[in-house]
Amino acid sequence: MTEIEEQVIDLIERRAAQGRAKYGVGMDRTDLNAEQWLQHFQEELLDAAIYVEKLKEYPLPFNYRHPGQAFARGDRVRKVKGYKFPGIVVAAFTTLEGNWRYVVQCTAEDTAGILHIYNAGQLEAAGEGDSEAGEGEVLSYSPLL
């Protein structure tokens, strides 16, 4: 058995003990019919829905990574091919089709601060001191005057 499974078993045992202490009965009780059990279940689910709504009020941690998300805010990355674009992921979002995109702020000295949007296939993880890493020339812009 894994540690997670053991933790779940421990939670079940503690919850059962709390129920016995509070109500004087456990799940082996026979005084409720199916409709009453369904009513208890529905009330528990409604409580859970309320907890979910409350938790949605809290911001996610800065570097939270959703399932399927290749990079999180704060990750150092670099563009895989073409011009160099080392940077830090400052935002992640999904397109209307559900594909992940990453807003990367450039960390190269002469173009620091420029933002570009990439998909995961265009980026790779970069090391801490990797400010100029990548293939090709560093992207540069001329001011429009």
N, C-alpha and C positions, 0 to 999 in steps of 0.2 A: 504494500500500500504506500502511496506517495505521502509526502508531508502535507500537501493540500487536502487530500482525502482525510487524513487524520485530523486536520484542523476542522473540517466540516463535521466529522463525527463528534468532536469535542463540543462544537457549537450546538449540535442537536441534543447532546446529553445535558448541557447546561440549560438549554431552553426548556427541556422536559422537566428538569428539577425546578426551574422557576415557575412553570405552570402548575406543578403539583403543590408547591409552597403557596402560591397565590389562590388557586381554585380548589385545591384539595383533591383533584382528579387528574388523570392523564388521558392520553389518546385511546386508552382501552375502555373508556367509559361507554355505557350502553343506554344512557338516558336521552340521547338525541337521535332523531330520525334523519333520513337523508336530506330532507328539505332544510332542517335546522343546521346540518353540517354545511350545506351549500350557502346558507345565509352567513355563517361564520367565515367561510372561505371568501365570499364576495366582500364582506367587510374588511378582511385582511388585504384583499387586492385593492380596494379603494384607498386604504391607508397607504399602501405601496405607491399608488398613483400620486397621492398627495406628496409623499416624500420625494418622488422623482421631480415633480414641479418645483418644489422648494430647492432641490439641488441644482436645478437648471439656472437658478439665480446667481450661483457662484461662478466666478470665472475659472476657466481651466488653467492649470499651471502653464507658465511661459513656454516650456518645452514639451508640452503634452503631444503625444503621437497617437493618432487614431489608427485602428487596425487598417492595414493596407497602405498606410502613409509611409513613404520611403524616407523622408526627411522631416525634422521638426524645427520650429523656430530656435535659432541659436546655433544650429549645426553649421560647421564650416564646410563649404563645398567648392567645387570648381567645375567649369564647363568642360565636357569630355573632349570635344573636337573643335577645330577652327580657332577663332580668336580666343585668347586667354580671358577668363572672367572668374577670378577667384572672389569668393565672397562669403557672406553669412546669410542664411535663410532668415528673413524677417517676417514672412507670412506664408501660410499654406492654405489652399482652398480647393474646392472641387468645381469643375465646370458643370454646366447644365446636364451634361452626359455622365457625370460622376467620376471624371478623370481628375487625378490630383495635379495641381500646378503649384509652383514654388516661386515666391518673390525673393530674389537674391540681391542683396546690396553689395556692390563691388568694394573690395578692400585694397585693390591695387592703388598705389600712392597717387598716380596722376589722374585716376578716374574714380577715386573713392567717393562713395555715396550714390553712384548711378544705380538705378534699379532695373532689373530685367526679370521677366517671367519665363520659367522653364518647366518642362515635364521631367519626370524622374530619369528617363533614359538619356537626357542631355547633361546630367550631373553625376558627379561621384563625390564621395566623402573626401575631405582634405584634412591635413594635419593642422595643429595649432599654429605653427610658424609658416604655413604654406600660403603666403599672401600673393605670390606671383606664379603659382604653379599652373600648369596647363600647356596645351599644345598651341603653337602659333604665336602671333603678336598680341600684346595686350590691347584690348579695345580702347580706342581713344576717340574723342569727339572734338570738333572745332566749334567754338562759339559762333552762333548766328548773329551777325551784326548788321 
